[in-house]
């Protein structure tokens, strides 16, 4: 036990310096609790305010799609270059080593396959699983305009309520059906509905006309979905345009793991997202790393 007589009197209280209260760096997130902000700060780089999410959750409704046949061989080598992994609990438990320190965005909605109506989803993962697996966010598909629109919205709001109780953010993933118009008006509607009902950030598709109106009218961060595989330069251009028009990062899957050189591609995407590199210079980087 310390000798009470030896305790020195405190002298440096800095009474002339007020405590500094810092605002949180992510749009629309300043009023969240500490744990929620801490998890978001592991997904989004605090220096750039952006994220490179590597989406490998396609198998939950598509099965072993091209590039995801062997996640241990095709995806794990890419992990060091991603800010966060978006995946299912099955892949996380069976393949990803627990020594990995990257943040995890856990797919928690599901229930249908590509052989049936995709919008007929439900919550497929309990909040206790997200806690057990140390998830930094939970991803829920939302089908605005889909056959089961209401059900998917309620799925999201349920996870917002439960996740807020335990300090885990909810990512709303806007899904577009085959017969829907992919225009700014639709995406403004979809992202705003998700944000109004409590989603902490939103994943949506890039459109060439009016994307800046989607990001500016959404009060929480928007992350660009990579979508189907396109040529590398086109994918880098799409990512660059999305970032310059207000996106807070990208969530790419097929445009990375289906690339001719996935390791080079994810590094080129990082250059665009975190360093504001132009598509042309990022493509040069891709070719240099590939060769």
Residue, then its C-alpha position, 0 to 999 in steps of 0.5 A: x500500500x502506498x504511504x499516504x504521507x508520500x502522496x504529492x499534491x497535484x499541481x497541474x490542473x491546466x485551469x486556463x485550458x478548456x477541455x476540447x470536445x471533438x466532433x466525429x469525422x463521419x457525416x450524421x454520426x456525431x450523436x452516436x454513442x462511443x462504442x458505435x463511433x469506435x466501430x465506425x472508425x474501424x470501418x472508415x479510415x479517420x484520416x481520409x474519412x473513407x473506406x475500402x470494403x471488400x465484399x465477399x458475401x455473394x455466396x449467401x444467395x449465389x453460391x460459389x460464384x466466380x472468384x469465390x470458389x476458394x476464399x482461403x486462396x483467392x480472398x485472404x491474400x487481399x485482406x491486408x489491403x482492405x479496410x474491412x471485410x463484408x462477409x457471412x458468419x459461415x465464411x468468417x468462422x470456417x476460413x478467416x483466421x481469428x488473428x486477423x484484425x481488420x473490421x468485419x461487416x456481417x451479412x445478417x439478412x437472408x433466406x432466399x436464393x437467386x432461384x427465387x424472389x430475392x426481396x423475400x428476405x428475413x433476419x437470418x443472424x441474431x444480434x448475439x452472433x454479431x456480438x460473439x463475432x465482434x462485428x463492427x456493423x451488420x448489413x441488411x438488404x433493403x428492396x425499395x420498390x420490390x415485392x417485399x419492400x415493407x418486410x425488408x424495411x422492417x428487417x432493417x429497422x429491427x436491426x437498427x433498434x437492436x444494434x443501437x442497444x448494443x452499439x453495433x451500426x447497421x449498414x443498409x444495402x439498397x437492392x435494385x430489381x431487374x425491372x427498376x430504373x437505376x436513376x438518381x430519383x430512385x436512389x435518392x428515394x432508397x437512400x433517404x428512406x434508409x437514413x430516415x429510418x435509422x441506418x448508420x450508413x448506406x451502400x448503393x450503386x453509382x449512376x453517371x447522372x445525378x449521383x452527387x444529388x444522392x450523396x448530398x440528400x442523404x444525411x449519413x455516409x454513402x458507400x458505392x457498391x461495385x456491381x457487376x464486373x467491368x474493365x479495370x479502368x472503368x471500375x477505377x473511373x467509377x470509384x473515382x467519380x463516386x468519391x469526387x461526388x460525395x461517396x465515403x468509400x466503396x464496397x467492391x467485390x467482383x471488380x476486385x476478386x474477378x480482376x485479372x490481378x485482384x491484389x493489384x486491383x485492390x491497391x489501385x482502388x485504395x489509391x483512388x479512395x484514400x489518396x484521391x488518385x486519378x483513374x489513369x494513375x491508379x490504372x498505371x499503378x494496377x499495371x505496374x503491380x500486375x506485372 
